[in-house]
């Protein structure tokens, strides 16, 4: 059984999804302020490694815990939901099937409590 990471095409494809995802995020005034002072090139690379690992790829993620990296951001459920929606749209844009999208979003959903209200 292949991993979701492999089915999506590995890190190269995930990097394209992440780029498209951040294009959506940065165009969304409800959440783009979280990235106002962010080095987006570094953020895109970092997120690609994280999502690759979360989807069953190699663990190249070297960042802090989800709670730690989101500390002080006061992300609300509506913000989290907007980010999830953009990820869904980015995955769909690249032709990922609904079952795989649901599996990916379930992994993201498991992080909700570590990210909101910090």
Residue pairs with C-beta under 8 A, 6 or more apart in sequence:
3 55
3 56
3 57
4 55
4 56
4 100
4 103
4 104
5 11
5 14
5 52
5 55
5 56
5 57
6 56
6 57
7 100
8 14
8 17
8 55
8 94
8 96
8 100
10 52
10 57
11 48
11 49
11 52
11 57
13 94
14 48
14 51
14 52
14 55
14 57
15 44
15 48
16 94
17 51
17 90
17 91
17 93
17 94
17 96
18 44
18 47
18 48
18 51
18 90
19 44
20 90
20 93
20 94
21 47
21 86
21 87
21 89
21 90
22 35
22 40
22 43
22 44
22 47
24 86
24 89
24 90
25 31
25 32
25 35
25 83
25 86
26 32
26 35
26 40
28 82
28 86
30 78
30 79
30 82
31 79
31 82
31 83
31 86
34 73
34 75
34 79
35 43
46 61
46 63
49 60
49 61
49 62
50 61
50 63
52 58
52 60
52 61
53 59
53 60
53 61
54 104
54 107
54 108
55 104
55 107
63 69
65 114
66 111
66 114
66 115
67 114
67 115
67 118
70 114
70 115
70 118
71 118
72 118
73 118
74 117
74 118
75 115
75 116
75 117
75 118
76 116
76 117
77 112
77 116
79 116
80 112
80 115
80 116
84 105
84 108
84 109
87 104
87 105
87 108
88 101
88 105
91 100
91 101
91 104
92 101
96 104
